[in-house]
C-alpha cells in the first residue's frame, strides 16, 4: 500500500459549532483536506477550511443529534479510496463504502457512522508475478509487479504505486494472497524499504499521474446511431448529455454503459432519483456483456448516491468514481465514466458554499463552479501509462438544466469545456422520438478523427453520407417552418421530397428504441447500411422528380414504409437482408425511371411530327 500524504497519528479535538453538514471544530495540527470523524457517532467528514487551529469540516452524513462539545478525531489522511482487486462488480456509496456489505450490517438504511472497508480483507486472490522482474530490477510508479484474474473479463494488473521507486528487493512467488499480504519490497535511493501489497490508497481530489497525454485515435462505439454516426465521441473524450426532465438522459447513459466498446464502465449516480438508481442496480447484474458474452457487471463499477442521501457525499462521489476510473486507465484499459448528473453535483457545491457564507454569483452558484467543472472534466483523456501502454478515461456527464434552459450556469460552463454535446429536446421526447438528441443544437469536435476509423473499417464514403444527411435535416427545419405558416401546398415537388427524405433519415436512422430487442444495439456496419439506404432512396427520388415524376407517386411507394421499419426487422448480423432490400429499391426506382423516360421520348417524337 502506498504511503499516505499526512501523518497517520490520530489527534483528538472538540466540536464548537454545527450548521447542517458544516461543522466547526478545534483540532490542533489538522491539515486542509484531512478526513475526520465527528461526534460520538463517528460521522465521516473532510476539512475544507482552516483558521488557526480551528477547522471547518463538511460531513458526509446527517449531523442530526450531534452536539457541540463532542469529540472530533483527525484520521491523518485526505478523502481517499482503496484501489485493488475486488473493485470490479462492486456497488459503492459516494465515499466508497460497499453497499452490499453495509446492507448486511445495517439493513436497508445506512447507519450513520458505519465504517466498512471497500475491499474484502479476507478474500484471497491468485497472484501471478511478472516473470520479467527479479531481485535488483529497477522499478518505479506504474511498474506491473504481476496480475490477478479479478473477473473472467478483467485481468487486474498489480502496479507499483505512485511515489515509490528503487530496486526490487523481493517479489512473492505465484500463489494465493489476501490484499494486505506483502507481494514485493522496494528499496529507494535513500535506503528506505517499502512494503507493497496488492492494494493502494489514493486521495480522490488529486489526479493520478501518467507519463504523457496523447490524442484520441478511435471512436467510442455505443451502438446508438445518432451518437456514433452523427455526433461521435472518441475514447478519452469529454461529453455532456443536457436535457430537461423526462427527455431521456438516464436512458442514454445506461445505453452507453451497456453497449459501449470500452473495457471498463464506471457509472456514478450522483443525486438522481432513487427509483432510477434502483433500476440500474437491479438490471445491470442481469445484463449480458455483448462483447464477452458474460455478465456486464464483470467489467462494471457502480457508485450510487441518490437524492435522499447526504448532499455533501454527492460532491465526493464524482471524485471517487473518477479516481477508480483512472486506476484502471493506468492498467492500460479504456474506461468510460458516466456521471448522472453533474447538475446535482453542482447543487451540492452551491449548498455548501451558502452555508460557508461565500459570495454567490450566477443563480447562487459559487464563483469557482466553472473551475471545478473544468478540473473534473480535464481528468478525462487518453494517456501513455508508465508501464501498461496507453489507456483512456472517457467522461460523459448528464446535465439537468431547470426547465430545459441551456443558458443556465452548469450547462453553459459545461458546454465551454466538453468536446461532444448531445442536447436532448423536450419536443422530440414529447413526439416519442428517442433518443431525443436534437441534431440542430448538438455537436461533436471529433468527426474528422472518427472519420479516419469509419473510412478504414466501414466505408470511405461515411463522412460524405453523414454530411448529406445533416444538410437534409437542416433543410427540413427551414421547410417545416414554411409548412407551419402556409401549408405544404406552397412547396414545390422537389421541396416536398426533401421533407420526405429528411423523414426517412429521422425515422429510419435516428430513431432507436432502447426497449427493442433487435434495435437496442446497432453495429457500425448496420448504422452505415441504414444511412446509405436512406440517402440512396432520397437521391434516386430526387433524380426522378427532375424527370417529372409526381412526388405523390413516390410517396405512395411501399419501400418508404419498409425503410422506416427495416432497422427493427434485421439484426446487426443480417446485413445481407438489408442489402437485398437495397436491390429492391434500385429495381423499383429504375422501373419508374424507365417508364417516365419512355413517356418523355414519346412526347418529343409527337412534337417533332407536328
MARVOLUM-553918 format. One record per residue: residue in one letter; y, x, z of N, C-alpha, C, O in turn. Coordinates in steps of 0.05 Angstrom, whole numbers, plus 5000, padded with zeros to 4 digits. Each point is the difference from the previous one (the first is absolute). Layout:
N
AYXZYXZYXZYXZ ...
! end
This chain:
610
X497650175000502449835000502550185000500050205013 X502149724972502450164999501649985025499749825016 X502050384988501650015024502249784998500949944978 X499949955045502149805000502750145003500150215012 X502049674976502650145000501250025028501650185005 X497749645013501250005027498050095020497650034994 X503450035030498250075022498349765007500949775000 X496550285006498249785007500149935030498649825008 X503150325007500149945029501549745004502249964991 X496549855023501249745006502250035020499850155019 X502449704977502250005019500649715008499849824983 X500950135042500449735010502949955005501350165014 X499749624976502849925005500049715011498049905010 X504349974986500349735011501649834980501850104986 X497649645013501449814982502749925013500149945024 X502150074960502649935010501049734990501249845014 X498250104960501049754988498149914978498750164987 X501349575010498249884979501649804984501349835011 X498650204962501349824982498149934977500150134979 X498249675026497949944980498250244996498950105020 X500649994955498350234996501350275006498850214997 X503849785010501550255006500150045030501049845015 X498050404993499850065029501550275005499550194985 X502249815035501450255008498550125024499449865020 X500050404978498450135021501450265008501450124985 X498049975040500750275009497450164999498149945014 X501950274969497650164998500850294993500650064977 X499450125043500850274995498350144979497549974999 X503850184983498550154980498949854976498650114984 X502149635014498949844978501350094974502350095000 X496249884978500950094973500549754983498649805003 X503250234978500549784981497549974983498950194989 X500149565007497649944985497550015016497949934990 X502250155036497650025016499049725007501549815004 X495950174998498749755009500049995030499650205014 X500849564996499949965029498449755007499649834983 X499550155042498749755010501949885020500950145019 X499649604978502049865015498749815020498349844993 X502650185033499349815020497150015009498550174992 X500949655027497349995011497949924979497750075002 X503249784977498249924979499350234981498149984985 X503650235015499550224982500649934971498450074982 X503949795013500749934973500850254984501450185011 X497849844964500650234984502849974988500849784992 X500750455007502649994988500750284989498450195002 X504049824986500950254987502950055006501649814998 X499150435010502850075006501650014974499350144981 X502949705018501650004975502850105005501550044981 X499350005044502650105006500050145027498649925018 X503150294985500250155025502950025009501850034983 X498649955043502650055012499650155026499749885021 X500250384976499350175023497049965006498450034983 X501049915043497249955007499349714998497849925007 X504149914984499549724996499249954971501450104981 X496549755014499049954973499849704994499549845018 X501050094957499549734991497449994985499650164981 X498749655026497349984989499749744986500849795011 X498050214965499249754987497049975005498450174994 X500949605018497249955007498649854978501349844986 X496150215010498549874979498649745010498449884986 X502250045038498849765012502249855015502150115007 X497449634999501949845015500450115028498250085013 X504449924995500750105027500149785021501050055022 X498149714971500149785020498650085026497750104999 X503649865023498850065026500450285010499350065023 X501750124960500550275008502750015015501949874992 X498350295030502450005017501250285002498550204998 X504149825005501250265006498850115026499449855018 X500350414982498850135023497150074996498950175015 X499849714965497250074994499950284986502150084989 X495650055011499950274990500150014969499249814987 X501650425003499950064971498950284997500950195013 X497049834971498650264997500350114972499349864981 X501650395017500250134974497250124993498850135016 X500349814959497450094992499950274987497950124997 X504449994995500150274990499650034970499950234990 X500049554995499850024971501449764987500349795013 X500550244962501349784986498049794991497650045003 X503449734987498249804990498350134978501050084979 X496449935025498250144982497549834994499449815014 X499250274965497549874993497850205000500450244997 X497249675008497650164999498949994971499649784989 X499850455000499150024972497350154999499850235008 X498249624984497350124998498049804991500749784993 X496750295006497949824992500049755018500250025024 X499449754963500049755015502349824995500149775008 X501950334977502349834993499349804979500849775001 X497650314979499549844977498549745008498150015015 X502949774975498849745007501149885025499249795008 X502650365005501149915026502349804997501349994979 X499149855042502249815001501650075025498949985023 X503650094974501650105023502549835003500849864982 X500450165042502549875004502350194993499450214988 X503149725018502250164990500350275012501450174989 X497249895033500050275012497350135000499450175017 X498949744964497350124994498049955023498350175005 X501949605008497849935018498049834984500849814986 X496650255016498049864984499649715011499249975023 X501449844960499949725009497249905007499749845018 X498350274969497349915006499250085028498749855014 X502050404994499450095027501749855021499049945022 X503550014971501749855018498949725005500149905023 X498949984956498849735003497750005019499649815015 X498850404985497750015018501050035029498649915019 X503650224985501050055027501849785011499949945024 X501849944959501949815010499949734986501749835006 X496450124977499849744987501849974976500750204987 X500149555007501649944976502850105002501350034979 X499750025045502850095003500150285011498450075017 X503450094972500250285009501350015028502349925004 X496250185015501050025027502150235001499650214990 X502749725022502150205002499150255015498749985021 X502150254968499350255013497350114994499250225009 X499249634975497350094994500250254982501650014982 X496750185024500050264985497150054991498250065016 X501549934957497350064988500450214979501749974982 X496850255018500350204980499349894972498249844997 X503350264983499549914973497350084989498849854985 X500250385023497550114989497949995022500550065024 X497149874968497749985019499250285009499250174983 X500949885043499350275010496950045002499150225001 X499449565000497250025005498450044974497850125000 X503349774978498550014975499850294989501950155001 X495749914989499650274988499949984970499049814988 X502150404999500250014971498550244990499950215012 X498949764964498650224987502050194987501249934980 X499150315031502050194990498650204982498050125008 X503249924969499050204981502150214996502149944987 X497550315023502150204999500550094971498349994983 X504150115012500850124975498550264996500550195015 X497849834965498350244997501750244991499050235002 X503449734989501750224992501450145024501250214997 X498549675027501350125023498050155018497749925003 X503250305007498450155019502050145020502450004995 X496550115026501650135020501850224988499050164984 X503649845022501850194989501649904977502050134992 X497349644996501449894978502849915009500349885021 X501750174962502749905006500149704994499349924978 X501649925041500349724996502949925008501350145014 X499549634976502749905006500149704999497949874997 X504450015006500249715000498849884974500550084978 X497849725026498749864978497450134990498649884984 X500750355026497450124992497749815008499949925023 X498450024958497849825005497850155015498750184988 X500849755037497950135016497249894993498050155003 X501949604989497449884994500549714993502349914998 X495549945000500249724992498349825018498050095011 X502849664990498549795014499949764982502049924989 X495649965007499849764983500949775018498449875014 X504250074985501149795017498949734994499149855018 X501050074956498649774990498550084975500350234991 X498149604998498550074976502050044976499250124980 X503249775023502050034979501950245004500950124981 X499749955044502050205006498750245014498749985020 X501850264967499250255012502450115015502150064988 X497749975038502250085017500050305002498150135009 X504249994984500250305001501450075027502249925006 X496450245009501050105026501850244994499050204990 X503649785016501950204992501250145025500249895022 X500750364974501650145020502749855002501349964980 X499549975045502549845002502450174994500050245003 X502249634990502550144996500850165025499649915022 X501650324973500950175023497950195010500650165018 X497049844970497950195009499250174976499449904979 X500650365025499150194979499150265013500850065023 X497650094963499050255011497250064990499249914979 X499350255037497350074993498049815012500249935024 X497949994960497949825010498150175018498750194990 X501149735035498250145019497249904997498150164999 X501649585000497349884998500249724988502149885002 X495850034986499949724989497249895007498050144998 X502049615010497549875009498049974976500949964978 X496550075028498049964979499849704994501049835015 X497650104964499549724993498649865023498250115012 X502649644993498849855021501749765008502149954987 X497149915033501449775010501850075023499250135019 X503349784979502050065021501849765004500449844982 X500650135043502049795004502750134993500250244996 X501949595003502650104989501350205019501950144991 X497349875034501350195019498550275001500950185013 X496849844975498550255000501450214985501449954980 X498350305029501350234986498450064974497650065002 X503749934976498750074975500950264988498850114982 X503550005029501050254990501950125021501249855016 X499150414983502150145015501550194982498950134983 X503749865020501850174983501850175019501149895019 X499150374975501850175015502450064982499850114978 X502649835033502450044984501050295002498750165014 X503649904974501050274999500950105028500350255004 X500149575014500850085028497550045017500350075024 X497449894965497550035016499249755015498150015015 X503449774981499449755014497749864986500149974975 X497949945040497749864988500549705001500849885020 X498749994957500449714997497249874997498550074982 X500949745035497549854997500549764983501849845005 X496650134973500449784982497649815002497750085000 X503049665001498049795000500149854974501450084982 X497249695016500049854975502349814998500349864980 X501550135040502349834997502550155009499850205013 X502449704979502650115007502049785006499649774992 X502550305022502149805006502550084985500750244998 X500849564992502450064985502249795006499449765001 X503150335004502249825006500749834975500350114978 X499949635025500249824976502750024986500149954976 X501950135038502750014987500550264985502150034988 X496050155013500350264986498250014976497549985004 X503550054972498350014976498150245002500750215009 X496849744982498050225000500750194978500849924978 X498950345027500750204980498150024976497749915002 X503350204976498350054976501150244986502150115008 X496549984972500850254986502449954983502050155002 X497949664980502349934983499649724989497849904998 X504549984996500049734988499650024970501050184987 X497649635002499350004971500849734988500549815014 X499750194959500649754986497549844996497850114996 X502449625005497849834995499250014970501750034983 X495749955012499050034973498349774990499749964976 X499349875042498349784992500849755014500850005023 X498949774963500849745012498049915021497650064999 X503549795020498349865020499149744986501649824995 X495850164999499049764986499349805022498450045017 X503049734981499649785019498449774990499149835016 X500450164958498549774988501849764997499049794992 X503650235013501949784996501750064976501450204999 X498449634980501250064974503050045001501150194988 X500349645027502950025001500950265012502250104994 X496150015024500750265012499250234982501750164993 X495749865001499050234985501250024972500750224991 X499649564995500950004972503050004998501150134982 X500349715035502849974996501750175019502150104992 X497149925033501650155019498250195016499549955024 X499550264963497950175013501150165023502350085001 X495849985017500550185023498250244997497749974991 X503450275015498350244999499050075027501149925021 X496750234980499050095026502050205012500750204987 X500249745037502050165013502849894996502050125008 X498249644981502649874996500849825024498549975019 X503949924978501249835021500649734987501450004980 X497649795031500549734989500749805021499650045024 X501649744967500749785018499349734987500249974976 X499149845041499449734991501849815015499249895021 X503350064970501749825014499649714990499349964977 X501149855041499749724992500449825023499650075023 X501349684971500449805021497449905012497950064990 X502349785030497749885013498449844980501149844985 X496350195014498249854983499850104972498649874983 X502650365011499950104972497550164994499450064977 X499150025044497450134995500150305005498450144988 X503349965030500150295005497450105012498950204992 X500149655028497550095013497650004981498450185002 X501549624981497749994981500250244981497950124993 X504549954997500350224982499150265014498550164988 X502349885037499250245015497050005005498750214998 X500149565008497149995005498550064975497950135001 X503149784976498750064975500050304994498150114990 X504250015015500250294997498150155018498650184992 X501349735033498250125020497149974991498450195003 X500949594986497249944993499250144974497750104998 X504149914982499150084973501150274991499150104979 X502850025035501150254990498050234999498150005016 X502350194967498250224996500750235019499350234993 X502049725029500550215020497450065014498249845002 X501750415010497650075015500049875027497949925010 X504550055003500349905027502149795000502150024986 X497649765029502049795003500849985029498349975018 X504350044987501149955027501749764999502150004986 X497149785027501549754999501349965028498749985020 X504050014980501549965025501349735000501849944984 X497249885033501249745004502150025021499450025024 X503149994968502350065018501749755005501849944985 X497549925037501649775008499649754983501749825001 X496150174984499549764984498749795017499250045022 X500549724966498849775014497150065007498650134985 X500649775038497350065010497849894981498050144997 X502549624992497949894982499550174976497750014990 X504550124999499650174977498350255007498350084985 X502350045038498550235008497249935007498150164995 X501549615017497249915007498449984974497750084999 X503649814980498749984974499150284990497850034989 X504050175014499450274992497750115016498150114989 X502149855038497950125017497349874996498050135005 X502049624987497449864996498850054973497650024997 X504250004982498950024973499450284992498050054986 X503750155022499650274991497250115007498750134983 X500349835042497350105006497849884982497850124998 X502749654990498049884983500250074970498249944985 X504050195008500550064972498450244991499550195015 X499649814960498650224988502050184985501849904987 X497750365014501750194986499250004971497750054993 X504249884988499249984972499350274988498850014978 X501950215035499550274988497450125011498650144985 X500849825041497650125011497749805003497750085002 X503049664997497949805004499449955030498349835006 X502950325011499549975029502349835012501649894985 X498550105042502149835012502750144998500250245003 X501849604992502750104997501050145025501650194999 X497549725025501050125025499150285004501050145017 X497149954966499150285003502150204991499850245005 X502349664981502250174992502749885007502050054987 X498049785033502549855008500650025029498250005017 X504350034990501150005027501949775003501749954982 X498149905040501949785004501650045026498950075020 X503749904978501850005023501249725003501449914982 X497949955039500849725004502049985022499550065023 X502949854969502149955020501449744993501950014984 X497249775027501149744992502749955013500950145017 X500349644974502849935008500249935030502150015011 X495649925001500149935029499450245018500049985024 X499550254963499650255016502750135006502049924988 X498150265031502650125008501550114976498850144982 X503849815017501650064977500250304994500150094977 X500050075045500350284996497550134987500350204986 X497449695020497550104988500049974969498650144986 X503049665004500349974971501150264988499150104979 X503049995034501450244990498150245000500150164981 X498249865039498150225001497849984980498950204990 X500349555003497649954984500250134972498050104990 X504349904998500450124974499650305001498850124982 X502350005039499650295003497150075006499050204990 X499649645025497250045006498349994975498450174995 X502149624989498649984974500550224981498250104987 X504349995011500850224982498750265009499150154983 X500849905043498850255009497050014994499050214992 X499649575011497149994993499750034970498150134991 X503749764994499950034970500450294992498550104983 X503450045030500550284994497650175007499450204987 X499249735035497750155008497850004979498850214994 X500649564994498049984979501150124974498550114984 X504149885012501250144977499550305002499450124979 X500849995045499550295003497250084994499550234995 X498649585005497350064992499650004970497850064990 X504349874995499849994971499649724989499349984977 X501049815040499549734990502649874991502250085008 X497549734973502249834992500049755018498149845000 X504150135015500149795020502249804992502150084990 X497349665013502149804996500549875027498249905013 X504450094995500749875025501749764994502050024985 X497349755027501449754995501249925027498749965020 X504050004980501449915024501149724996501649954982 X497449875034500749724997501049895027498449925017 X504250084988502150064981502150185013500350015025 X501150144958502150185011502449855010501550115016 X498849644977502249845011499649955030501950015015 X495649934993499449965028500450275016500850005023 X498550224963500550265012503050055005500850105021 X500849824959502950045002501149815022501950085014 X497049694989500949815021499450125028501649955018 X496250204984499550135026502150215006501050035022 X499850124957502250195003502649865009501450105017 X499149674971502549855007499949915029502150015013 X495649894996499949905027500450235021501549975019 X497150254976500350225019502950114999501150075021 X500049954955502750104997502049825016501850105013 X497849634985501749825014499850035030502049995014 X495650054996499650035029501250275010500850025024 X499450174958501250265008503049994998501350195008 X499849594982502949984997501150164977502450065001 X496050014979501050154978501649824981499549764998 X502550364989501849854982498449884976498850164985 X501149585012498649884977501750024975502550015001 X496250014976501450004975499149754984500149785011 X499150264964499449774983497849835011497850095005 X502849655000498249805010498650085026497749925006 X503750235010499050085027498150235001499250095021 X500150024955498250235000501550255008502450024997 X496250185015501350245008500950174976499049964977 X502950225027501150164978497950184988500350084977 X497649985038498050194990497649864986498050134994 X502449614999497849864986499250134974497650054996 X504350024987499450124974498650275003498150054986 X502850115033498850275003497149975011498350164993 X501249655025497349965011498249904978497750094998 X503249734985498449904978499350234981497750034991 X504450135002499550224982498150205011498350114986 X501949945041498250205012497149924999498350174995 X501149575009497249924999499049994971497750074996 X504049844985499150004972499650284989498350044983 X503350155026499950274990497450145009499450224989 X499249675030497550125008497849944980497850135002 X502749694980498149954978500350234980502050134999 X495949904984500250204979497450134994498149985015 X501850174963497650154992500650295007502150114993 X496150025022500550275010497650184994497849914996 X502850355005497950204999499450075029501750105015 X495849864994499350055028499450305004499950154980 X499749925044499550295006497250094990499750234993 X498349595008497350104994498349794985497750064992 X503449705003498349794988501049904973499449784992 X502250394994500949924974502549825002501950075014 X498149714971502349825001499249735013497749924998 X504249965016499649745012502649844998502050124993 X497849635011502549834997500049775020497949915009 X504550004998500449755014501849834984502350084994 X496849694998501649804986500849795020498349875013 X504350094991501049815020501249764986501850024983 X497149745024501049754988500749825023498349925016 X504350024987500949845022500949724991501349974980 X497849835035501049734995502749965014500450105022 X501449764965502649945011500449705000499449864980 X501650035042500349715003502949935004500949945022 X500750064957502849935002500449715008498849824987 X502950125033500549725008501049844976502050074988 X496749715006500949824979499750124972501149904981 X497450325017499650134974502550144990500350054976 X501550035042502550134992499550304998499850145021 X500049974955499450284996502450185005499750244999 X502649655007502350165007500250065030501850155008 X496349755008500150055029499250305004498850124983 X502049995041499850295003497350134996499850204986 X498049695025497450134998499250024971499050204991 X501349584994499249994972501750194983499050154984 X503649845020501850174984499650295005500050164982 X499749925044499550285006497350094989499750224990 X498349615013497350064989500150054970498750184990 X502849654996500250014971501250274991499350104979 X502550015038501250264993498050235004500450224989 X497549745027498250225007497650014983499150214991 X499749555003497449994988500250044969502250014989 X495450014999499850064971498849764985500349984975 X498449855039498749764988500849765016499649995024 X501549804962501149775014498749754988500649934977 X497649945038498749764991501349765013499149925022 X502949974966501549785012498649734996499449924977 X500049955045498649744999502149784997502150005012 X497249804972501849784993499149745013497749924997 X504149955017499349735012499549804978498349835002 X503350194976499649814977497250034988498749804994 X500450445002497350044989497949915019498049874992 X502450185034498049915020499949695001497849895002 X504549984996500149715000498649894975498949785001 X501250374977498749914975497050085000498749974980 X500350145042497250085003499350234981497850024991 X504250145003499650244984499650245019502050105011 X495549994992499450225018498750234984498549944981 X501950315026502050105019502849934991500650014976 X501249915042502649904993502050234997502349985009 X496850244978501850234996501849944976499149954978 X503550055027502049944980500450234981500850225008 X498549744967500150224980502950074992500550204987 X501549635021502850064994501250195020501550184992 X498049785033501350165021498250235010501050185014 X496549834979498250215009500450254983501049984977 X498350255033500250254984498050215010499049985023 X500550214960498350235007501250254987500549994976 X499750235039501050254988497750184992500450234992 X497149665009497750164993498749934974497750094994 X503749764989498849904975499150234982497850004990 X503950205007499350224981497750175011498450104985 X501649945041497750155012497449844997498050114992 X502249635014497649834997499149994970497649984995 X504450024987499349984972498250234990498349964984 X502150285027498450224992497049955007498250064985 X501449815038497249945008499049774982497750024991 X503849775005499149774984499450094971498049924989 X503850255000499650084972497450174998498749994979 X500750175041497650174999497549845006497950044986 X502249785033497649875010499449734986497749934997 X504449934994499649734990500849974970498349964983 X504350075012500949964972502850134996501749975017 X498750184961502650134996502349814995502350085000 X497149664995502249814995500849845025501549814999 X497550285025500549855025503049965005500949785004 X500750444995502849985006501549824980501849865007 X497450164968501249844979499549705005501849834998 X495650115008499349725005501549895025500949775000 X499250405021501449915024503049954994501049805009 X500250374975502949964993500449744984501949865005 X496350094977500249754984499849755018501549814997 X496650205022499749775018502449965018500949775003 X500350455007502349975017502449904984501649845011 X498750254964502249904984499749714994501949854999 X495650064997499449724995500749835025501149784998 X498250335025500749855025503049995005501049805010 X500450414983503049995002501249804981501849865008 X497150134968501049804980499449725010501549824995 X496250155018499249745010502049905021500749765000 X500350425017502049925020502549904987501249815010 X499750324968502449914986499649734987501749825003 X496150154983499549754986499549775019500749774994 X498150285029499549795020502649885010500149765005 X501950414997502649895009501249814979501249795007 X498450274967501049834979498549745000501249784998 X496150235006498449765000500849825024500149754997 X500550375026500849845023502749864995500549795012 X501250324970502649884995499949794978501049785004 X497750284974500149824977497349914989499949844982 X497950265030497449914992498850184979501450164987 X495949825009498650184981500749954971499650184983 X501549595010500749944972502150184989500350034976 X501350095042502150184991499050274991501550164988 X496049905017498850264993498849994972499049794991 X501050444996498650034975497050035005499150035023 X499449954955497150045003499350275011498250035017 X503250184974499550275010500650025030498550135014 X503649744995500750015028498049845017499250095022 X499849694967498049845015497450165002498549975019 X500950194960497650165001500350235020498050095013 X504450014990500550205021499449895027498850145017 X502149614988499349885026497049975004499050045021 X499649894957497149975002498750275005498150025016 X502950194971498950275004500450095029498250125012 X504249834999500650085028498249845019499150115020 X500449644973498249845017497150115000498750005020 X500450104957497450134998499950245019498050055013 X504150114987500150245017500049925029498550125016 X503149684991500249925028497549885010499050075022 X499849744963497749855009497350154995498149985015 X501950174963497550134992499750285011497850115002 X504550025006499950285010501050025028498750105018 X503849804987501350055026498749845022499750105022 X499649654973498849835021497250115007498550074982 X500949945044497450105009499449895027501550045019 X496349824984499349875025498450195018497950104991 X503049945033498450165019497549865009498250135010 X501649614985497749845009498049964978497849895005 X502850204971498249984977498050235001500950234998 X496649715004498050225002500050194976499650245003 X501049654974500050174976502650144997500150244993 X502149635012502750114994501450135023502250114996 X496649895028501350125023500550304995501950115011 X496350024974500450284993499850024969498249884988 X503550285001500050044971500250304994501950135008 X496049984978500050284994502250074981501049834985 X499850435014502150074980499349934971501749924985 X495750125008499249934973500349714994501049934978 X498349895041500449724996502949935000500949824985 X500750315032502949955000501250054973501649834990 X497750394998501250074974498949814978501549924982 X496050005020498849824980501549735001500549894978 X500150015045501449745002502950034990501049824986 X500350395022502850044990500150034970501649884987 X496650285002499950054971499449744986501049944978 X497249895034499349754987502449814999500649884980 X500950105043502449835001502150094980501249834986 X499350435012502050104981499149964971501649944983 X495850105012499049974973500349714991500949954977 X498549855040500349724993503049944994500649874980 X501150245036502949954996500950134973501449874985 X497850385010500850134976499049874975501449964980 X496049955021498949864976501449744996500549934977 X500049935044501549744997502850044990501049844984 X500350385025502750054991500150054969501749904986 X496250245004499950054971499549744985501049954978 X497349875034499449744987502549824999500449864980 X501250155040502449835000501950094978501449844988 X498750435008501750104978499049904973501649984981 X495849965017498949894975500649704997499549884979 X501550005042500749714999498149825015500249764998 X497950365018498249845015501549865023501450135015 X498349604988501449865022499050105027497650055004 X504349985014499250105027498249815014498350085016 X502049664978498349805013497050034992498249955016 X501450144959497250054991498850235016497649995007 X503950224998499050225016499549925029498150095012 X503749754998499849925028497549835005499049985022 X500049894956497649835003497450164999497949885003 X502250384991497650154997498550025026501150065021 X496249884979498450015025500050295012499550035024 X500950174960499850275010502250075020499750185017 X502549674982502250045020499049925028500650145020 X498149644982498949915026497950195010499950065024 X498450044957497950185009501250275009499050125019 X503249964968501450255008500949985029499950195015 X501049574993500949975028497750005020500550065024 X497149874967497749985018498250245000498350035018 X501950144961498050214996499850205023497950125004 X504349925010500050195023498049925021498950175014 X500649564989498149905020497249944988498249925015 X501550134959497449944987498250245000497649985002 X503650264996498450244997500850215020502450045006 X495750105006500550215019501050254986500150024976 X500550185040500950264989497850144985500550194984 X497049735021497750124985499449864974498250084986 X503249705008499449844977502250024979501049804989 X499850455005502250044981499149934972501749944983 X495750085012499049934973500749714993500749944977 X499149885042500649724995502949964994500849834984 X501050335030502849984995500650104972501749894986 X496950325005500450104973499049804979501149994978 X496749875029499149794982502149784996500449904978 X500950035044502249804998502350114983501249854985 X499250415017502150134984499449964970501849944984 X495650085009499349954972500449714992500949954977 X498649865042500549724994502949954995500849854982 X500950295033502949974996500850104973501549874985 X497550375007500650114974499249824978501449964980 X496249925022498949824979501749754998500649914978 X500149975045501649754999502850054989501049844984 X500250385024502750064990499950074970501849924985 X496250235007499850074972499549764982501149984978 X497449835033499549754984502649854996500549904978 X501150085042502649874997501850154981501449884983 X498650385018501650174982499349954971501749974983 X495650035012499049974972500849724990500949984977 X498949825040500649734992502949974992500749894979 X501150225038502949974994500950194978501949954986 X496750285011500650184978499449864974501550034980 X496349825018499349864976502149794994500949964977 X500049895044502149804996502550134989501449894983 X499250355028502550144991499750084971502049974986 X495750135005499550084973500249764981501150024978 X497749755031500149764983502949914996500749914978 X500950105042502849924998501550174980501749914985 X497750365016501350184981499349934971501750004983 X495649945012499249944973501349754990500949984977 X499349805040501249754992502950054993501149884981 X500250295034502950064995500350144973501849954985 X496350255009500150144975499649824976501350034979 X496849775023499549814978502449834994500749964977 X500649955044502249824996502550164989502149884996 
! end
